[in-house]
Amino acid sequence: MSRWYFGGLASCGAACCTHPLDLIKVHLQTQQEVKKRMMGMAIHVVKNDGVLALYNGLSASLCRQMSYSLTRFAIYETVRDMMGSSSQGPMPFYQKVLLGAFGGFTGGFVGTPADMVNVRMQNDMKLPPELRRNYKHAIDGLFRVSREEGVRKLFSGATMASSRGAMVTVGQLACYDQAKQLVLGTGMMGDNILTHFLSSFIAGGCATFLCQPLDVLKTRLMNSKGEYTGVIHCLRETAKLGPLAFYKGLVPAGIRLIPHTVLTFIFLEQLKKYFGIRIIS
C-alpha cells in the first residue's frame, strides 16, 4: 500500500523532468495574440536567456507539488485504501470521481500561493527589466507577495486553482485507477510497468481535456495586474476571443500533462513496490 506522502514525492520527481514544458505552456497562455507556437517559444526562451532559463521557477514548482499534489494524493489514496479494506473489491467509479474531486479541490486551495508564485516566476523574464518582480526563490516570492500585496493576494485565482485541481485529480487519479482496473481485468497484461504506462497515458489525456479551459482562466487571473474584476469578468473577456480561446495551448498542455501524469504514476508505483506498506494477504 502507498504511504500518504508518496504522491508528493512522485509528483516532485515528475516536475523536475517536465518543468521546461510547463514554462513554455505559461508563456503561450499569457501572450495576448498568438505570435509564437510551441517550438518557436522554446527557441526564443533559450536564445534570449540561455538553456537554464527553461528551469525558471523550479523551486516554486516543487513547492507547489509538495503542497498541492501531496494533499490530493494523501486524501485520495488514504480514503480509497481505507474503503477498499473495509468493503470487498474495488470502489465503484462514481465514488472515485467524487473522492478525486474532493481531494483535488482541497489540494488546489492549499497549493494556490505556491502556484501563483510559480506562474509569476515563469512569466517574469517575458517582462521588460523595470517591470520584473525578481523573486529569488519560491519562499522569497511568498513572503514578498504577502508583504507587498497582502495575504489575500496569495489566494488570487483560488477558485480557478481549486476547480482545476478537482478536474485534474478526477482525470488523473480516478481515471488511472479505473483504466488500470480495466486493463488488468482483460487478463492480457499483468501489474507491471507497461500496464502503469498505458493506464497513466489514458488518465493524462482525460485530465488535459477536462481542465484546459480552467487552466487558461487560472493562468490569466494569476498573471493579471488588475485588468479583471473577477472570475466571471475573465470568463467573459476570454469568451470574446471565441470558444477555441479556452483550449489555447491544448497541445503544449497535453505534451506537458501527459508525460507528467505518466512519470508521476510510474514513480508512485515504484515507490509503493519498494518502500510501501506490506499487506499480508
N, C-alpha and C positions, 0 to 999 in steps of 0.2 A: 504493500500500500504506500501511497505517496505521503511524505511529511508535509506539513502545512506551508513551509517556506520554499519547497521545490519549484513551484510555479514562478516565483520571483527570480530565483537563480537561473532557471532555464530561459526566462524572458531576457535577462541581462546578457546571457551568452548570445542569444539570437540578435539582440540590439547591437552588440559590438560588430556583428557581421553585416547587418543591413542598414546601419546608420547613414552611409552616403546616399542610399536610395530615399530615405526619409527626408534628408536635407533637400534633395532635388525636388521632391514632391511639394515641400513647403514653398520653395522658390516658384514653382509652376503655379501653385494655387493663389499666391499673393500678387502675381502680375495682373494688371488691370486688363490690358488687351493681350491676346495670345501672340507673343512675339517669338518665343522660342519653344521648341519641342524638347523632349527629354534629353537626347544626346547633345543637342545644342547647348542646353543649360549646363550639363555636366562639363563640357569642354570650356564654356565661358567661366565657370567657377574655378576650374583648375588653372586656366590661362591667367586669370586675374589675381588669384590668391594662393595658388600652389595646391599640391595634392592634399596636404594636411587640412586644408580648408573644408574638405569633404567630411571631416570629423568635427567640425564646429558644433559646440553644444552637446558633445557626447556625455559630459558629466550630468547635464540636465536630463538627457535621455535615460541614463542609468538610474538617476534619482527618481524619474517618473516610473520606470519599471519596478523599482523597489517599493513604490507606494501603490501605484495603480494595479499592476499585474499581481503583485504579492497578495493584495486584498482580494481581488476577484478569484484568483486560483484557490486561495485559502478557504474562502466561503464555499465555492462550488465543490471542490474536491472533498472537503471535510464533511459537508452535509450529504453529498452523494454517497460517500463511503459509509456514513452512519446509517442512512436509509437503506442502502444495499445490504448491510449486515443484518438489519432487523427484519426486512422482508426478503423472501426468497426470490432470486432472479433480479435482473436489472430494472432500473426506474423506467416508466413509460416516457416517451419523447416529450409530451407536453409538460411534464414535471421538470425535465432537463431544461426546457426552454424558459420556464418561469424562474427556475433556480439560477440559470445563466444570466437572465435579465436582472435579477435582484443583485447578484454578485457583481455584475458589470456596472450597474448603476452606482452601487456603493464605491467600488474601486475607482470609477470615473470621477466621483466627487472628491475622494481622498487625494487623487492624483492631479487635480486641476492646477494647483500652484506650480508644481514641477513641470507640468505640460505647458503652461503659459510661458515659463522661463525658457523652456526648450524651444518653442516656436520663435520667441524673440531672439534668442542666441543664434538660431539658424538663419534668421532673416536679417540679422544685424549688418552683415557685410554687403548687403544689397543697397543699404542706405549710404548717402554721402557722409564723409567723415564727421562733419559737425552735428549730424543727427543721430549718430550711433550711440547705443546705450553702453557698450563696452563692459558687460558683466565679466568678471574674471572667471567665475565658475558658477555652478548651479546654486550653491548656498549663498554666495555673494548676491546673485540675482534675486533670490527670495528675500533676503534682508533689505536690499535696496528698493524693491517694489513696495514692501510693507512700510518702509521709512518714507519714501518719496511720494507714493500714490495712495497709501493707506492699505490696511489689511484686506478690505473688501475687494480691492482691485485684483488681489491674488486669486479671487474666485470669479473673475470676469470670464464668461463663457462656461460656467459650471453646468448650466442647464444642458448645453450642447455636449460638453465633455461627458456628462453622466449618461445622456441619451445615447451618445455614440458608444460609450463603454458597454451599455446594455446590449446594443446591437452587435458589437464585435464579439462579445462574450457568448451570445446566443449562436452567432455564426461559427465562432472558433470552438468553444468547449462543447456545447450541446450537439452541434453538427459533427464534431470529431468523434464524440462518444458514439453517436448513432451510426456514423459511417463505419467506424471500427467494428461495431456490433454486427452490422450487415455484412461487412467483408469477411469477418470470422465465421458468420452464420452460413456462408456459402460452402464452407468446408474445404475450399480450394487453397486457402492460404492460412498459415499459422500465425501466432502472435509474434511476428518478427519485424525487423526494421523496414521491410518492404511494405508491410501492412500499415505501419505507422506513417510511412511516407505517403501512401495513397490516400489514407483517411485524412491526414492533415492537409493534403493538397485540395481535397474536396472542401474541407472546412474553411480554408483560406479563401477560396473562390466565393463561397456563401457570405463570409464576413465582409469581403471587399464590396460586393454588390449591395448588401444591406446598409452599410454605414457610409458610403461615399457622399450622399447629399448632406448628412450631418457633419461629416469631416470638413467639407468645403465651408459650411457656415461657421463651424468651430474655428477654423484657421482664420477666416475673415474677421470674426469678432475679437479673437485674441490679439490679432495684429493691428486692430484699428486704433486710430488716435482720436477716437470720439466721434467718428462720422456716422455711426449707427446708434440709434437711441436704445435699441434692444434687439432681442431675437427676431421678433415679428418684422421690425423695420429692415433688418439684414436680409430676412427671407424675401420680403417684397422687392428690395433692390436687386437681389440676385436673380429673382424670378423674371425681372425686366429684361435680363440678358438672354432669356429663352430657357426652356426646360433642360437643355443639354448642359447649361451652366452648372447644374447641380452634380453633373458627372464629369466636371472638368478635372483632368489629371487622373481619370479612372485607370488608364493603363499603368502609369507610374505607381499609383496606389496599389494596384494588383501585383505589379512587379516587386513592390516592397512588402506588402502584407502577406502574400502567399509564401515567399521564402521565409519570412519572419515566423509565420504560423508553423511551417514545416520544421524549421530549426528548433522552435520552442518545444514542439511535441516530441521530436526525436531526442533532444536533450532531457526533457522531462521523463520520458520512458527509460532512458539510460540511467538517470538518477534514481528512479524507482527501482530499477533492476538491481543496481549495485549498492545503493545506500538506503533503500526504502525499509518500511516496517515489514518484517516477515510475518506471514499468516500461515499458521499450521492448519491445513485442511484435513 
